[in-house]
Every structure is written in C-alpha cells, then in structure tokens.
Amino acid sequence: MAIMDLERMSKYVEVNRQVRMLLERPEKEMSIRLSTRVSSEEMIVADTYVVYYNTARGVAKGGVRMAPDVSLEEVRNLAELMVWKTALTKIPFGGGKAGICLDPLKLSDFAKREVTREFVHILKEELIAGNYVPAPDMGTSAREMAIIYGELHIPECVTGKPPSVGGLPGRREATGRGVVAAAKLAAKECLGKDLSQCTVVIQGFGNVGSYAAQFLHELGGTLVAASNSRGGILNRQGLPVPELMAHYPRRRFEGVEAETVSNQELLALDVDILIPAATGGVITGDTAEAVRAKLVLEGANGPLTPEADEILGKRGIPVIPDILANSGGVIASYIEWRNAKSGSITMAEEVYEFIDTLIERAFQAMMQTAHEHELSYRDAAMLLALDEVIGAMRDRGWV
C-alpha cells in the first residue's frame, strides 16, 4: 500500500486516473538472490531488493540498506519516501532504494566487501546506465560506496563516497545538518523559541543523531538525553556533546556523567523537541500517548506509525515530517552527483549553506500550505511533493 494517500490529496490537487496508475505502485521492483563465496568453505546468500518507485523527476536515488530484517515492503516504502523527499526539496531525482538482508555486524570487512562487489555485479548495467544512484544507508557506509566506485570507475554512479575518492566534504554530516536546520526553523515557528533556548532528546545516536547533536551544540541547544541500541543516558543540565562525539565510533557512552534511561523512558521525557533518529516505527499507537515533547521532528525515515501520527495530531503536538527533516543527506548527494559530472569542487561550509537554503525554502512552503488548507505539516509537505511530481509527469507527457 502506497504511503501517499491519493484519495485524500485529491481534495486539493487534481489526481486523475493516469496519476493513480503511476503512483499507486512502483515502476520497477527487483528481487534478487545474492550469493558470493568468501572463503573455500563459506558462501553468503542473501535476499536482495531494489525498487524504483517513480522516476518522473530524475533517476532513482536512494541508499543501500543492509539489515537482517529488511524486506521488500520496507524497501518499497523507503523508495516511495525518496520520491516525495526529492520533490519537496526540488532536487532533480526520482525515488529508489536497495536492501540486502544480512546482519552487517556479523560480517567481516572482507565478507562485506565481497557482498558489495556482488551487489555491483548484479546491478552493473543499471548502475552504468545511471538508472539507479546508490548511497549509504543503515548498515552501509562511505567504505561500501568507495567499493561500488572502485568496481565501475564512474564518479557519478554512486554518492556518499569518501572525499578521498571523489566524495563530498560534509556529506557524512549532511543529514544531521538538515535535521538541525529544520529544528531551528520549527522551534521558532512552532514553539516561539530560538533553538538555543530549547531542550532536546535524540533517540538514535548513529550517523544522523550524532551529527544532529553536534550541530545542535554549536547553536547553543541543550541535549538532555540520547540513546543508541545499547540504551540511553540522561542529564537534565545537558549532556557533554563533544564527549559523546568522541565515544560515537565505539557506539558507547562510557565515562559520561549521566543517569541511564531506557529508550521508552527517553521517548516520554518532558522536553521541547524530540528527535527520533534511529529507525522506522519506534513511536507507535501504544507509545504516542506517553510522548511529552512539545514538538517532534523526524530524523529517521518513518519513525512514527500512522496511528502515532494521528494521536500526536489530536494531542496538538506538531510533527515535522521525515521528507523535510532528514532531507539533508539527499541534498548533499545531489551536490556530489552534480560535481562528479561537472568536475566542480565544493567545500563543506558551502554544502551546509545549500542544505540550509533548500530546507528553509521547503519549510516555508510547507507552513504556508498548512495554514492555507488547514492541514498537518505532514499532509502539507506531501501535498507540495505530490503536486511537484504530477507536474513533472505532465511535462513529460505521462499523464
């Protein structure tokens, strides 16, 4: 089932039969049995999924997720989210995604390299043609993107590469930067506060959450709690973000002056802003009633279930949706992709400025649409994105 509710959106924008036919299901889905030998005795076999949801606005863009429970449905949903994310921020990409059903923590570096190389082998024609442009996602990193580049030697075939092999300075921090750019705007609009006056909780201290914490700290905001897969920590006076960043590569919060909290307790803390930045579905209909934050900003893809979203809406807690809040990564990927084609060089500060500009533009459009049509911020963002995609399909003669 598509994430976009076309029936509801048809009250505000024309959604004809052709539009429904093109957006109710993905353009292309591939289910692949990836297999590669990693030693004379061991073979790795993994279900692998690739989805192009819609490419009206450009090539399929989306990360490669490696997780033991990744499914075709999850990859399909993430590919669709990328359609709306790129459309809302007006980045000229379509929506795609790949998923490899393996636990990356149980793979040696060599095995993970061989899995990545086989992934490239399977999709070689698609990647060379530029039909799909991968990037890092959960369970993959710049190292795997460098391996993809090393197999093809086409700079624009993949983004999220290390800067040493044509990657973009600031790409690693980009999603976290976008989260804080959106948080700064939302704090002012929704809470009437500067971000420096806000208390913040970040659930999920991986790439997105850790760099969001760093940029929050630079702007004077107070991070009172954070968590990862091992648990959470709390200091109501503020956590020492530089110390947390020093511990981040080891995924531990050792030696930090704080009390321990569970992830569920962390989600229920009374703060200004809650940023779920780990994975999808962490705030459900069962847990949404416990949320006491004044504002929720989606750092992860789909961290709220539809039931949770409805409950928070009824309680008057505004939610800044993922297709805006975590779009910094794909914005930076666009710069890297563009630079790879043109030979241009961009500094990290220029990347951050570009992210801030595009997110502010999308944020202001979302706010205006929400007020004009009395919509939630999520519905307003989705309406803007849908209108952009329909316009592209119309311009291309698809509808």
Stockholm file with secondary structure:
# STOCKHOLM 1.0

chainA/1-399         MAIMDLERMSKYVEVNRQVRMLLERPEKEMSIRLSTRVSSEEMIVADTYVVYYNTARGVAKGGVRMAPDVSLEEVRNLAELMVWKTALTKIPFGGGKAGICLDPLKLSDFAKREVTREFVHILKEELIAGNYVPAPDMGTSAREMAIIYGELHIPECVTGKPPSVGGLPGRREATGRGVVAAAKLAAKECLGKDLSQCTVVIQGFGNVGSYAAQFLHELGGTLVAASNSRGGILNRQGLPVPELMAHYPRRRFEGVEAETVSNQELLALDVDILIPAATGGVITGDTAEAVRAKLVLEGANGPLTPEADEILGKRGIPVIPDILANSGGVIASYIEWRNAKSGSITMAEEVYEFIDTLIERAFQAMMQTAHEHELSYRDAAMLLALDEVIGAMRDRGWV
#=GR chainA/1-399 SS CCSSCHHHHTTTSCCCHHHHHHHSSCSEEEEEEEEEECSSSCEEEEEEEEEEEECTTSSEECCEEECTTCCHHHHHHHHHHHHHHHHHTTCSCEEEEEEECSCGGGSCHHHHHHHHHHHHHHTHHHHHHTSEECCBCTTCCHHHHHHHHHHHCCGGGCSSCCGGGTCCTTTTTHHHHHHHHHHHHHIIIIISSCGGGCEEEEECCSHHHHHHHHHHHHTTCEEEEEEETTEEEECTTCCCHHHHHHHGGGTCCTTCSCEEECHHHHHTCCCSEEEECSCTTCBCTTTGGGCCCSEEECCSSSCBCHHHHHHHHHTTCCEECHHHHTTHHHHHHHHHHHHHHHTCCCCHHHHHHHHHHHHHHHHHHHHHHHHHHTCCHHHHHHHHHHHHHHHHHHHTTCC
#=GC SS_cons         CCSSCHHHHTTTSCCCHHHHHHHSSCSEEEEEEEEEECSSSCEEEEEEEEEEEECTTSSEECCEEECTTCCHHHHHHHHHHHHHHHHHTTCSCEEEEEEECSCGGGSCHHHHHHHHHHHHHHTHHHHHHTSEECCBCTTCCHHHHHHHHHHHCCGGGCSSCCGGGTCCTTTTTHHHHHHHHHHHHHIIIIISSCGGGCEEEEECCSHHHHHHHHHHHHTTCEEEEEEETTEEEECTTCCCHHHHHHHGGGTCCTTCSCEEECHHHHHTCCCSEEEECSCTTCBCTTTGGGCCCSEEECCSSSCBCHHHHHHHHHTTCCEECHHHHTTHHHHHHHHHHHHHHHTCCCCHHHHHHHHHHHHHHHHHHHHHHHHHHTCCHHHHHHHHHHHHHHHHHHHTTCC
//
